[in-house]
Amino acid sequence: MSSHAWLSKKLEDGRIACEACNQHCKLDEGEYGICGIRKVENGELQLLTYGLAAAVNVDPVEKKPMFHFLPGSSVFSFGTVGCNFSCKFCQNADISQYPKEHHHEIVGHPLSPERAVSKALEYGCKSIAYTYNEPVVFFEYTYDTAKLAHEAGLKNIYVTSGYETHKAIDTIAPYLDGMNIDIKGYSQSFYKDICGGSLKPVLDTIEYAHKKGIWIETTTLLIPGYNDSDEEIRAIAQFQADLDPAMPWHISAFHPMYKMMDVHSTPPQTLRRAYDIGKDVGLKYVYVGNIDDEARESTYCPGCDALVIDRHGHIGQYVTNHLINKNSCPSCGYKLHGVWQ
């Protein structure tokens, strides 16, 4: 199923410039973007996955991961095939890289924006997450769904690598309530060689979306020998602390995936070391993921260090929110940062 990918423009030389992401693809007739799902046909850029979901689930919002966004609630999650990155450690490569590895074949099950919103309401979800693959590559599909969701009283979340253009953010900002943005590393070489992207546009997206008032949480997957040095961990934490020390940072353990099957899993002590570094530079909310560490998956009040959101079991399985008046610490009254209603 395809639809006009209207976040694009025609250039003087006749090519079509995609304006969705910072890969800035400029395409001739018949060419595909780096994502594998945006293609020029009959002089217009087409989104080939419009209304075709490759993965659909109802999840705890904590699995996105979003820990300060309606904690304990359910989120209707979906994504399509295609991605503008080519991360060698991708945990969803079976859908994200599918078109590029199957001669541009497009797969998915019909899910219209209207149907997505109605299913979210039917399942009692409080929000919709555009996830599993990179949401900006199916931007027009997310935009139409997010607008309907907003009108129905649902919130919207992007789980993203952070390659949105300013134009994309400006366009969807009235309907986008939260983003979990990957900071995959803090070196250009890592982004170029391992991910097929660049670092600077990601940092720019985080800063720009934050200024737009969208709630931001970030995630870093620590891969042994690639991005787990003290220097790189501290650089990521410092960037975030300088921007907003109340922006939650999720540090996740790598497990062998896709084209990095020969790399060992992240030792728990690496995540704990990163957790301590994040706290040391002044981040108020740091969390570890993909390992069992209930103490570092829970939320503590920055004012008095009281346990205010207890998380244990599999992420999102058991969440006990002790906050009062939606965001206040019951011990000292400190108002925690996040989206609470």
GUPADREN-736901 format. One record per atom (N, C-alpha, C, CB): residue in three letters; z negated, x negated, y negated. Coordinates in pm, whole numbers, plus 50000, padded with zeros to 5 digits. Each point is the difference from the previous one (the first is absolute). Glycine has a CB too. Layout:
# GUPADREN-736901
ALAZXY
...
//
This chain:
# GUPADREN-736901
MET500004991450119
MET500005008649881
MET500004991149876
MET498775018650123
SER502084984349782
SER500074991749881
SER499935008649875
SER501354983150124
SER498275010449767
SER499925006749871
SER500264989549893
SER498355017450086
HIS502094987049799
HIS500284990949890
HIS498744992149962
HIS501815015549916
ALA498284971550087
ALA498894991449958
ALA500114998049850
ALA499904988250227
TRP499535021149700
TRP500255000749856
TRP499294989349918
TRP500315024050031
LEU498774968550032
LEU499404988949928
LEU500944988050012
LEU497635008650045
SER503494992549884
SER501084990150007
SER500895002049880
SER499924999250253
LYS500974991349723
LYS500955001549890
LYS501294992650032
LYS498115002149836
LYS502985002650104
LYS501294993750021
LYS500204988949898
LYS500945021450092
LEU499494966949955
LEU500234988649913
LEU501444999849950
LEU498254987250125
GLU501995004849773
GLU501344999349940
GLU501034994950099
GLU498954996249778
ASP500624995450317
ASP500964994650097
ASP500245009450118
ASP499264977249934
GLY500155034950059
GLY500225010050103
GLY498965000150111
GLY502354997849949
ARG496834991850057
ARG498954999950100
ARG498885009649962
ARG500564976250057
ILE498585027050041
ILE498855008649976
ILE498744991550009
ILE501215020350092
ALA497974980449805
ALA498734992849999
ALA498885009250044
ALA500834984949816
CYS498485011550289
CYS498825007550042
CYS498854996249908
CYS500805000950243
GLU498495008949707
GLU498914997649905
GLU498635003350060
GLU501585004949814
ALA498364996450318
ALA498745003650064
ALA499064988150014
ALA501205018150122
CYS499314970749928
CYS499114988850028
CYS500514987049939
CYS499325011350211
ASN499834978749794
ASN500284987349935
ASN500894990650080
ASN497835002549891
GLN502795002550216
GLN501094992550061
GLN501265001149914
GLN499025004050228
HIS501055006449688
HIS501105001849903
HIS501384998950065
HIS498504990749823
CYS501705016650285
CYS501304999750068
CYS501105005849911
CYS498825002050221
LYS502314991249776
LYS501215004649929
LYS501105001150105
LYS499314989049776
LEU501155023150247
LEU500785002850120
LEU501395005449971
LEU497885004350115
ASP503084991149962
ASP501355005449997
ASP500105011750098
ASP500954977349936
GLU500155029850057
GLU500255011250091
GLU499824995550146
GLU501615010149832
GLY497614997750243
GLY499774997250140
GLY498894990350031
GLY502345004850028
GLU497094989049871
GLU498944990350023
GLU498625006550007
GLU501404982949883
TYR497735010950196
TYR498615004350014
TYR499094991049917
TYR500485008950232
GLY498434996849721
GLY498984991949937
GLY499244992050104
GLY499815016749816
ILE499374974050139
ILE499194991850089
ILE499145008750091
ILE499984981749828
CYS499615029950123
CYS499155009150077
CYS500715005850122
CYS498815005349791
GLY502524995150207
GLY500765005450111
GLY500185015049999
GLY499194981150127
ILE500255025849771
ILE500095014649999
ILE500555005749870
ILE498095000350157
ARG502274991149749
ARG500625004349875
ARG501414994049999
ARG497755001349873
LYS503265007450119
LYS501394995850020
LYS500905006949898
LYS499574996350246
VAL501414996449704
VAL500985005849909
VAL501085007350079
VAL499544981949830
GLU500605030950144
GLU501035008350062
GLU500665008649893
GLU498745000350221
ASN502584998849772
ASN500765007849901
ASN499494997949858
ASN500445016950176
GLY499254970549794
GLY499634996249864
GLY498585003449959
GLY502335003049947
GLU496855001850149
GLU498605003149970
GLU499084993550102
GLU500695021849896
LEU498124974450058
LEU499014994750093
LEU499365011550075
LEU499564980149850
GLN500435018850282
GLN499435010550085
GLN498744994850069
GLN502305009950036
LEU496694998849974
LEU498824997350080
LEU500235006550136
LEU498464998849796
LEU501724993050307
LEU500415004950131
LEU498875006250081
LEU501754982749996
THR497005015249960
THR498865005150077
THR499335011949932
THR499654977150088
TYR500995028649813
TYR499375011449931
TYR499735011250100
TYR501184993949783
GLY497565010650224
GLY499645010950090
GLY499924996350145
GLY501045014649840
LEU498954972250191
LEU499934995550139
LEU498794990750016
LEU502535001950026
ALA496435003050036
ALA498774992250018
ALA500024993150136
ALA498735015949852
ALA501024971250149
ALA499964992450125
ALA498604999550059
ALA501914986449919
ALA497085016049998
ALA498615000250046
ALA499235010249917
ALA500114975750072
VAL499105032749995
VAL499205010349934
VAL498655000850069
VAL502075013049932
ASN496854986549991
ASN498665001150057
ASN499045005949898
ASN500464980350148
VAL498455025349902
VAL498875003549916
VAL498934989450025
VAL500535025350006
ASP499094967649888
ASP499084988650012
ASP498775002149912
ASP501944984950050
PRO496975008149981
PRO498944998449901
PRO500564991549886
PRO498155001850176
VAL501535001749702
VAL500544992549887
VAL499564985450005
VAL500005021049861
GLU498894976350208
GLU499514986350012
GLU500974990950075
GLU497695009049995
LYS503224996750085
LYS500944991850077
LYS501144994749915
LYS499435013450201
LYS500714990849674
LYS501174996049920
LYS500034985149961
LYS500035023149914
PRO498934969550058
PRO498645004549982
PRO499715003549853
PRO499324985850195
MET500045025849785
MET499515004249869
MET498545004150018
MET502335007949922
PHE496774983950027
PHE498565002350021
PHE499345007149882
PHE499954979750142
HIS500725020249743
HIS499435006349880
HIS500875011749954
HIS498984977949932
PHE501655028550163
PHE500945010849971
PHE499685011750094
PHE501814983649924
LEU497435026150025
LEU499625011650080
LEU499484995950138
LEU501725013649878
PRO497234978150127
PRO499514994850128
PRO499625011250096
PRO499194979749882
GLY501165018150244
GLY499725009750104
GLY501025011150014
GLY497684994849961
SER503355005149954
SER501015010650004
SER501184996050089
SER499335007249769
SER501505002750265
SER501214997550078
SER501214998949908
SER499015012250195
VAL501964979849848
VAL501234998149923
VAL501195002250093
VAL498864983549842
PHE502115023950110
PHE501255002050074
PHE500904988149971
PHE499815025549989
SER500534966950115
SER500694987249982
SER501395000550063
SER497804988149998
PHE503205007049929
PHE501334998950060
PHE500794988649938
PHE499975024550048
GLY501024971150027
GLY500914989749952
GLY501345001550068
GLY498084984449956
THR502895007850000
THR501355000350056
THR500314986250059
THR500745017849832
VAL500464980450217
VAL500454986550035
VAL500424992849872
VAL500775007750232
GLY499304979049776
GLY500494992149888
GLY498904993049923
GLY501885015749983
CYS498444972549962
CYS499054992649918
CYS500734989749916
CYS498195003450172
ASN501274993949708
ASN500604989949914
ASN499434986150024
ASN500375017849831
PHE498674981050260
PHE499474987150041
PHE500394997650146
PHE498065001849835
SER501684986250212
SER500284996650141
SER498844991650053
SER502525000749961
CYS496265004350022
CYS498804992550037
CYS500004996750150
CYS498735011449814
LYS501074976150216
LYS500034995650139
LYS498795005050080
LYS501274979949926
PHE497715025250002
PHE498795004950065
PHE499915015249997
PHE498864978849937
CYS502225028150032
CYS499975014549978
CYS499465007450122
CYS501944997849843
GLN497085011050134
GLN499435007750112
GLN500815012750027
GLN497734991049943
ASN503195012549966
ASN500845011750019
ASN501484996450002
ASN498255013849888
ALA502074974350165
ALA501384995249999
ALA500955009250075
ALA499124976949984
ASP500345030750111
ASP500865008950078
ASP500665010649914
ASP498564995950197
ILE500805007749690
ILE500655009349907
ILE500474993149873
ILE498585018350092
SER500634972549855
SER500354993949872
SER501304991950009
SER497574999149942
GLN502624993950169
GLN501174991450015
GLN501095006550084
GLN498514980349978
TYR501285032050063
TYR500925006550094
TYR501465000049952
TYR498085014150073
PRO502224990649807
PRO501435000349960
PRO500654986249999
PRO499495020149863
LYS499764969950093
LYS500564986649990
LYS500224993750138
LYS498874997549778
GLU500395007250321
GLU500124994450134
GLU500805008950095
GLU497824988749963
HIS502695022749987
HIS500765009350084
HIS501295004649929
HIS497845007850107
HIS502824982549830
HIS501315002649941
HIS499985012049904
HIS501054990350206
HIS497895010349712
HIS499855010349896
HIS499815014150056
HIS501414985849854
GLU498185015250270
GLU499705013350056
GLU498785005849930
GLU500994993350224
ILE499065019549745
ILE498905007149936
ILE499415009950100
ILE501064997549771
VAL497625001950248
VAL499325009250091
VAL498835006549928
VAL500694986250200
GLY498895025249851
GLY498875007249944
GLY500045014650037
GLY499924983749813
HIS498995023250161
HIS499905014350026
HIS499985007449867
HIS498754995850217
PRO501915015749776
PRO500055007549874
PRO498605003349947
PRO502205009650072
LEU497574987049804
LEU498765003549930
LEU500335001149852
LEU498534988250174
SER501735023849781
SER500325002149859
SER498764998149915
SER501855015950062
PRO498304981549808
PRO498824999349912
PRO499155012750009
PRO501284985049847
GLU499375026450158
GLU499265012650009
GLU499195000750129
GLU501775011349863
ARG498844984450245
ARG499325000250130
ARG498844990250002
ARG502165006650110
ALA498014981849831
ALA498934990149996
ALA498785005549927
ALA501704981650004
VAL498535025049884
VAL498895005649923
VAL499335011450077
VAL501174993849786
SER499625014850274
SER499415011350074
SER499204995150120
SER501915014749927
LYS498584974750141
LYS499274994650115
LYS498694993449953
LYS502184996550124
ALA497864996549764
ALA498794993849947
ALA498945010549971
ALA501394981549901
LEU499025029450039
LEU499065010949970
LEU499505006550129
LEU501165004049781
GLU499744997850313
GLU499635006350128
GLU498934991950073
GLU502305009750016
TYR497804977149977
TYR499064991450070
TYR498744997149918
TYR501934989950118
GLY497965015949765
GLY498814998149918
GLY499914986649932
GLY498895015350151
CYS502254978149830
CYS500034986949934
CYS499785001749849
CYS501564991150178
LYS497884998649763
LYS499804999849856
LYS501084992149927
LYS497565002250040
SER503264990750037
SER501014991349937
SER501144997550098
SER498234989249857
ILE502855005250088
ILE501144995550079
ILE500194985149974
ILE501115023049992
ALA499084969350115
ALA500264985749988
ALA501414997050046
ALA497574994850035
TYR503134997449886
TYR501354995350031
TYR499794985850052
TYR501205014749821
THR498994983450308
THR499474988250068
THR500814996950126
THR497715005149910
TYR501824985350167
TYR500634995050123
TYR501194990949972
TYR499265020850116
ASN501614983249791
ASN500984990649946
ASN499825000049849
ASN501675003850192
GLU499164989049737
GLU499864998849855
GLU500465012849930
GLU500354975250017
PRO498755031849912
PRO500395012949941
PRO501054999249890
PRO497745007450056
VAL502314981649871
VAL500954999849888
VAL501445000250048
VAL498324987649866
VAL501955008450258
VAL501385000250047
VAL500485014250028
VAL499674977150099
PHE499405032249925
PHE500405014150009
PHE499425007749882
PHE500104998550253
PHE500064995449630
PHE499355004549878
PHE500255014749968
PHE500204977049916
GLU501065027350085
GLU500325013749959
GLU499365010350094
GLU502164991649902
TYR497735005050223
TYR499325008450099
TYR498515000849967
TYR501704993550177
THR497694995049790
THR498585000149963
THR499785007649870
THR499694978050117
TYR501215020249788
TYR499845006649870
TYR500025015250016
TYR501104980349887
ASP499895024850184
ASP500105014650017
ASP498785005550074
ASP502504998150003
THR497024994450096
THR498825004450075
THR498744999349914
THR501084992250213
ALA498774996749714
ALA498814998249917
ALA499905010749892
ALA500114975450044
LYS501015028349898
LYS499995010349894
LYS499545013350058
LYS501874988249879
LEU498645015650237
LEU499575012450064
LEU498544999250042
LEU502355003950080
ALA497244984649971
ALA498614998350041
ALA499065001549882
ALA500734984850185
HIS499635009249704
HIS499195000949878
HIS499855014549957
HIS500794977149930
GLU500305030350075
GLU499965014149961
GLU499135008250096
GLU502284997649900
ALA497574997750225
ALA499205006950100
ALA498544995450001
ALA502065002750135
GLY497594988249774
GLY498634995249992
GLY499684988250089
GLY499415022749944
LEU501624971050116
LEU499804988250083
LEU500194987349917
LEU500795012950203
LYS498544976549837
LYS500204987149936
LYS501014991950080
LYS497655000549907
ASN502894989050032
ASN501054992050061
ASN499644985149997
ASN501705017149930
ILE498634976150181
ILE499674985950017
ILE501244992350047
ILE497605006050053
TYR502674982849883
TYR500994990450050
TYR499254988850073
TYR501625005449810
VAL498814991550313
VAL499544988050070
VAL501184990449999
VAL498315012750150
THR501604976849770
THR501194993049956
THR499844984949992
THR500585020449875
SER500554972750129
SER500024985549978
SER500044996449852
SER501154997450218
GLY498935012649696
GLY499894997449857
GLY501274995049934
GLY497674995250042
TYR503495009550007
TYR501264995449943
TYR500675010649914
TYR500274985150196
GLU498965024949761
GLU500565010549914
GLU500424994549864
GLU498555016850118
THR502564987949830
THR500374996849862
THR499135008149905
THR502384994850070
HIS497595001049805
HIS499275007749900
HIS500595014149988
HIS499474978849875
LYS501835022350139
LYS500645013149990
LYS499545009150112
LYS501994989449891
ALA497895005250230
ALA499525008050112
ALA498575004649976
ALA501524987450155
ILE497635003649800
ILE498615003649973
ILE499915010349889
ILE499274977350075
ASP501475020549817
ASP499995009649889
ASP500435013950047
ASP500504981349840
THR500485019150248
THR500565012850044
THR499025007850086
THR502274989949991
ILE497065003250101
ILE499135007150094
ILE498545000549955
ILE501534992950181
ALA498114999749715
ALA498604999149956
ALA499335013549975
ALA500604978449901
PRO500105031750043
PRO499315012749978
PRO499495006650127
PRO501425002949803
TYR499114993050312
TYR499645006450127
TYR499324990450099
TYR501915015449965
LEU498004971849998
LEU499474989950092
LEU498564996749960
LEU502324990450039
ASP496755012550051
ASP498584998449970
ASP499424986850046
ASP499815024350016
GLY500734970150092
GLY499454987750052
GLY501054991350066
GLY497865011750032
MET501874975349975
MET500874990550068
MET499124989850073
MET501845003249826
ASN498504993950297
ASN499494988050064
ASN501154990050000
ASN498305012850146
ILE501514976249784
ILE501054990149980
ILE499644987150073
ILE500595010349776
ASP500324984950306
ASP499794987250069
ASP500094988449901
ASP500945009850212
ILE498094981249795
ILE500184986649946
ILE500084991150123
ILE498725004549776
LYS502484993050269
LYS500214993950131
LYS499614985350005
LYS501835016250036
GLY498164977449851
GLY499634986049988
GLY500004996649852
GLY500974994050228
TYR498844993349741
TYR500034996549857
TYR500874987749976
TYR497715009749972
SER503384989450105
SER500974989349977
SER501405005750011
SER498404982650090
GLN502485012349828
GLN501395004550004
GLN500654996550133
GLN500154997349752
SER499484991250305
SER500614995950126
SER499645009750112
SER499924976149925
PHE498845028850077
PHE499595009650103
PHE500825012849985
PHE497674990350005
TYR502445014749873
TYR500765012449979
TYR501474998250037
TYR498415006349818
LYS502164982450145
LYS501424997850027
LYS500284997850148
LYS500224990249772
ASP499015001250292
ASP500294996050137
ASP499505009950105
ASP499894976749922
ILE499005029950050
ILE499385008850100
ILE500305014749973
ILE498204983050029
CYS501985020549845
CYS500125014349964
CYS501375004249947
CYS497604999149951
GLY503184991550001
GLY501295003649941
GLY499875006149862
GLY500845003550228
GLY498204991649695
GLY499795005149865
GLY499464989249910
GLY499595022750092
SER499814981549796
SER499424990749904
SER498615004849959
SER502304993849916
LEU496864996950045
LEU498635003249963
LEU499895006749864
LEU499284980950137
LYS501405013749762
LYS499795004649863
LYS500235015049981
LYS500664977349927
PRO500425028550128
PRO500195014549981
PRO498855008350057
PRO502454996050007
VAL496924999250098
VAL498885007450060
VAL498805000049904
VAL500794993850232
LEU498894994649713
LEU498904999249906
LEU500295008449876
LEU499454977050084
ASP501795022949874
ASP500415008149884
ASP499855014950029
ASP501604981949932
THR498775022350189
THR499875014150038
THR498545004349998
THR502064998250141
ILE497064993349913
ILE498575003350002
ILE499495001849857
ILE499704987250216
GLU500655003649697
GLU499565000949861
GLU500565012449932
GLU499844975149991
TYR501445027650032
TYR500665011149931
TYR499475013550050
TYR502054985749970
ALA497825015850161
ALA499505012650055
ALA498565002449957
ALA501534997750196
HIS497704991649796
HIS498615001149954
HIS499945005049856
HIS499334981550157
LYS501535013049758
LYS500055004449861
LYS500435014649988
LYS500534976749933
LYS500265028150162
LYS500445013949999
LYS498905009750044
LYS502314992050046
GLY496575002649999
GLY498885008450039
GLY500015004350145
GLY499965007649769
ILE500914986550312
ILE500035003050144
ILE498874992250068
ILE502535004249995
TRP496735002550094
TRP498934993150071
TRP500604990150099
TRP498475020149974
ILE501104967250018
ILE500574989450081
ILE498944994050092
ILE501674995149820
GLU498685003350308
GLU499274991550092
GLU501014990250059
GLU498265018350053
THR501304969849980
THR500934990050052
THR499594995650140
THR500474992249766
THR500505002550307
THR499774995150135
THR500654986450020
THR499875023550084
THR499404967449978
THR500544986950038
THR499774997950149
THR499594990749767
LEU501495007450306
LEU499934996650143
LEU499924984850009
LEU501325020850072
LEU497574974149978
LEU499824985550008
LEU500544994650131
LEU497975001849854
ILE503044989450136
ILE500694994750117
ILE499624985250016
ILE501935016549970
PRO497484979850141
PRO499564986250019
PRO501104989749975
PRO498355008550164
GLY501354982149746
GLY500934989349972
GLY501075003349899
GLY499574992450224
TYR500475019949728
TYR501065004149907
TYR499475003849862
TYR501285007950196
ASN497665000049798
ASN499515004549869
ASN498485001149997
ASN502145012449967
ASP497194979950120
ASP498565001850017
ASP499164988349950
ASP500555014150193
SER500034977349723
SER499214989049945
SER499045005449894
SER501894983750045
ASP497035009149932
ASP499055004149896
ASP500695001249865
ASP498164988750126
GLU502765001949847
GLU500674999949869
GLU500845012749980
GLU500044974950007
GLU500705028950096
GLU500875011849986
GLU499175012849997
GLU501854987750118
ILE497135013249965
ILE499135011749998
ILE499345001449864
ILE499584997650247
ARG499934991549699
ARG499345000549870
ARG500995003849889
ARG498354982750079
ALA502875012749931
ALA501015003349898
ALA500285015049999
ALA501024977250025
ILE499095028950093
ILE500225014450008
ILE498815007449940
ILE501434997050207
ALA497384999149836
ALA498805006749951
ALA499844998549849
ALA498924996050222
GLN501404992149727
GLN499854997649856
GLN501005008149919
GLN499164977050050
PHE502095023950000
PHE501005008349933
PHE499475014349986
PHE501864985650092
GLN497605019550016
GLN499535013850000
GLN498765001749912
GLN500955003050230
ALA498134987449776
ALA498795000849918
ALA500334999449852
ALA498714989350185
ASP502295002649779
ASP500404999149860
ASP500635013049952
ASP500354975550028
LEU500375031250060
LEU500655012649963
LEU498995011449995
LEU502134991950104
ASP497095009750003
ASP499015010750005
ASP499074997350118
ASP501625016749896
PRO497154978650079
PRO499094996850110
PRO499595012250083
PRO499184981249863
ALA501135031050088
ALA499675012150074
ALA501145004650090
ALA498495006549814
MET502594985850193
MET501125003350089
MET499674995350141
MET501664998249808
PRO498215011050289
PRO499634995950136
PRO501044990850064
PRO498765021450023
TRP500724968850051
TRP500854990450072
TRP499685000850148
TRP500104984649798
HIS500925018550284
HIS499865000850144
HIS500584987350062
HIS500145025549994
ILE499064967850087
ILE500434987850067
ILE500125003250147
ILE498884984849827
SER502325013850229
SER500245004450138
SER500314988450093
SER500835021549909
ALA498814980450216
ALA500274990050104
ALA501425001850055
ALA497554999350059
PHE503144989649954
PHE501334999850062
PHE499864999950152
PHE500954987849800
HIS499955019450266
HIS500164999150145
HIS501484997250028
HIS498035016050045
PRO502304976450057
PRO501404996350026
PRO500935012250003
PRO499184980350131
MET501845019149783
MET500945011149986
MET501404994949974
MET498165014549913
TYR502834993050126
TYR501414998649962
TYR500494985750020
TYR499725018549834
LYS500564974250060
LYS500554986650012
LYS498944989049989
LYS502115008949906
MET496614995350101
MET498914990249993
MET499075001850120
MET500134999949747
MET500485001750369
MET499235001950123
MET499304987250044
MET501615017850067
ASP498814970949878
ASP499434987250041
ASP498854995549911
ASP502224993850090
VAL497405014849813
VAL498904996849909
VAL498735006950049
VAL501614997449805
HIS497294995350194
HIS498745005550049
HIS499455010749905
HIS499524978050113
SER499685030949942
SER499325010149919
SER499044993449902
SER500215016750188
THR499524990249704
THR499094994949898
THR498565000150052
THR501555008249819
PRO497764980550178
PRO498604999950042
PRO499145008349904
PRO500324977150102
PRO498685029949949
PRO499125007949913
PRO499384991849887
PRO499535014650195
GLN500164972849832
GLN499364991949897
GLN500914997649880
GLN498664989150179
THR502665011449844
THR500924998549887
THR499875011849905
THR501584986950145
LEU498335025249910
LEU499855011849916
LEU498664999949927
LEU501465012750158
ARG497514982749910
ARG498684999549936
ARG499994989649888
ARG498915007250216
ARG501804981849806
ARG500124989849895
ARG500745005649880
ARG499994982050173
ALA501095025449852
ALA500755006149891
ALA499165010649928
ALA502154995750125
TYR497085011949951
TYR499115010149942
TYR499034993349902
TYR500185014150210
ASP499234974849831
ASP499044993049914
ASP500694994549876
ASP498644994150202
ILE502595000949814
ILE500734994849884
ILE500285011349901
ILE501044982050143
GLY499405029749909
GLY500265011449912
GLY498775004149923
GLY501735007650156
LYS497144992849910
LYS498755003449933
LYS499624989349899
LYS499265012550203
ASP500984974849833
ASP499634988849915
ASP500745000149868
ASP499514986950204
VAL501775017449796
VAL500775000149875
VAL499735012649917
VAL501764986450113
GLY497475022949943
GLY499595011549920
GLY500595013450038
GLY499744984149825
LEU500955016850289
LEU500525012950043
LEU498855009150044
LEU502184989150071
LYS497855023249882
LYS498935009450031
LYS500125005950140
LYS499865005249758
TYR501374996250289
TYR500225006850128
TYR500964991750087
TYR499615022749890
VAL499854971250214
VAL500814992150093
VAL499735005550141
VAL499924979149850
TYR501155022050229
TYR499885005750134
TYR500804991650100
TYR499685023149903
VAL499844976550221
VAL500774993750107
VAL500565010850090
VAL498574979149990
GLY502555017750077
GLY500655009850086
GLY500604993650124
GLY500475013649800
ASN499844994750297
ASN500594995950129
ASN499034992250087
ASN502204999549889
ILE496515000550075
ILE498954994650086
ILE498805009449989
ILE500814975849971
ASP498265023050122
ASP498775007949995
ASP498984992649914
ASP500465009950229
ASP499324995249653
ASP499024994249908
ASP499555011249906
ASP501044976650012
GLU498075031950040
GLU499625012049926
GLU499354996749866
GLU499715011750217
ALA499554977249778
ALA499344996549875
ALA501004997249889
ALA498104990750131
ARG503045003049905
ARG500984996449899
ARG501125010449986
ARG499474976250046
GLU500405034950028
GLU500925011249983
GLU499365011249918
GLU501084994250219
SER497645004749754
SER499285010149925
SER499974996649852
SER498605004950202
THR501065005249717
THR499984998349855
THR498574999249951
THR502175012449980
TYR497584977649934
TYR498684997949942
TYR500085001849848
TYR499374984150188
CYS499575021249756
CYS499965002449856
CYS499994986649925
CYS498775021850037
PRO502154976249869
PRO499984987749921
PRO498784998949910
PRO502465000250006
GLY496875011249971
GLY498834999849913
GLY498724995650069
GLY501085017849872
CYS498704987150253
CYS498744997050068
CYS500184995450143
CYS498945016749855
ASP502304982550193
ASP500354995450135
ASP499575009850110
ASP499794976849915
ALA499955035750049
ALA499675010050101
ALA501265003850078
ALA498115008649857
LEU501734994650270
LEU501125004850082
LEU500345014249956
LEU499304985450197
VAL501925016549751
VAL500365013249946
VAL501095007050079
VAL499354991649778
ILE501515000950292
ILE500955006050094
ILE499944991850128
ILE501535008649813
ASP497994997750293
ASP499824993350128
ASP501225002550087
ASP497485002449983
ARG503144986950064
ARG501175001350088
ARG499704992750131
ARG501605001649802
HIS498545005450309
HIS499844993550128
HIS500895006750103
HIS497644993649942
GLY502484999950175
GLY500995004550096
GLY501384995449955
GLY498575019950062
HIS502464985650002
HIS501374997049959
HIS500205004949857
HIS500835001750239
ILE499924990949680
ILE500155003149858
ILE500325014749980
ILE500784976649958
GLY498385029849962
GLY500205014149968
GLY499385009450100
GLY502064993449891
GLN497405001150221
GLN499445008650104
GLN498665005949956
GLN501184986250175
TYR497975005249768
TYR498695004649953
TYR499794994949858
TYR499075000250236
VAL500995008849669
VAL499814996549859
VAL498915009049945
VAL502424992549974
THR496495001549981
THR498915007549941
THR499884996349853
THR498785001150221
ASN501505008649694
ASN500024997749855
ASN498665004349941
ASN502525003349991
HIS496734987249959
HIS498695003049942
HIS500055001949848
HIS498984986950185
LEU502195011849756
LEU500115001549855
LEU499625014249958
LEU501804982549994
ILE497625018949889
ILE499675013049945
ILE500855002449875
ILE497634998750093
ASN502565014049874
ASN500855003549884
ASN501344992950009
ASN497955003449859
LYS502574995950262
LYS501324994550036
LYS500064984850000
LYS500975020449905
ASN498434972849993
ASN500194985449995
ASN498754992249961
ASN502345004649944
SER496495001850057
SER498804993349951
SER499114995150113
SER500105014249797
CYS499384973750186
CYS499074994450097
CYS498715008250000
CYS501004976949967
PRO498525027450149
PRO498775008050005
PRO498754991949966
PRO501095014250170
SER499024972549834
SER498844991649974
SER499834996449853
SER500264991050228
CYS500885005549706
CYS499894995249861
CYS500885007549902
CYS499464978050091
GLY501425030849959
GLY500855007949910
GLY501284993349958
GLY497975010249921
TYR502284977650126
TYR501254992849966
TYR501205008450043
TYR498844977550025
LYS502145023549887
LYS501205007750030
LYS501054990950062
LYS499505016049811
LEU500784986250316
LEU500974991750069
LEU501435003549961
LEU498404997850189
HIS502484992449819
HIS501385001449960
HIS500825005950114
HIS499764980649842
GLY501185028250126
GLY500875005650102
GLY500505013749964
GLY498794986850167
VAL501805020049930
VAL500505013749986
VAL499145008450094
VAL502424992749939
TRP496805016150005
TRP498985006850078
TRP500245014950015
TRP498434982849922
GLN502545022850010
GLN500255014550012
GLN501465003249978
GLN497685004649921
//
